[in-house]
Amino acid sequence: MNPGLRSGQLAEAAGVNPQTLRYYERRGLLAEPARSPGGHRLYPTEALTLLRVIKTAQRLGFTLAEVAELVDLGTRRHGRRTDTSLQKRAATKLVEIETRIADLQTIAASLRIALDAGCDDLATCATTDCCPIPLAGLDHGDNK
């Protein structure tokens, strides 16, 4: 019978810091483990799979709060609503990621134009009509 994994063993196997385990416990992502007679935390072997799922979901762009919801969904398979399914959440996340990519491509294009124009001083460039950096309208924001 496997008594479980100590914090250091689990953290090493999952590629995380031992403090991450405690943080995930506080966030409700990881159940508080049993204790050995000596007081050491003993995680079930399933905790390694859960940690790998958490880290993978984070790499896919999900926040820890979103991961917690997804993990909770997985543990409550009965009575699942279609609007909270992994498919729906993944589709929503994909749209969000694609929007961020488009924004980053716009920023990259603006920086290429600025580099090609030879802009050396942002303050000076911003005061000219030929400035390639889209600064127009920045001073009209709601920053008060």
WOQUI-V612795 format. One record per helix or strand. SS is the DSSP state (H for helix, E for strand). FROM is the first residue (numbers start at 1). LEN is the number of residues. If there is no record, write none. Layout:
SS,FROM,LEN
SS,FROM,LEN
//
This chain:
E,5,1
H,7,8
H,18,10
E,34,2
E,41,3
H,46,14
H,64,12
H,82,3
H,86,32
H,122,5
H,138,3
//
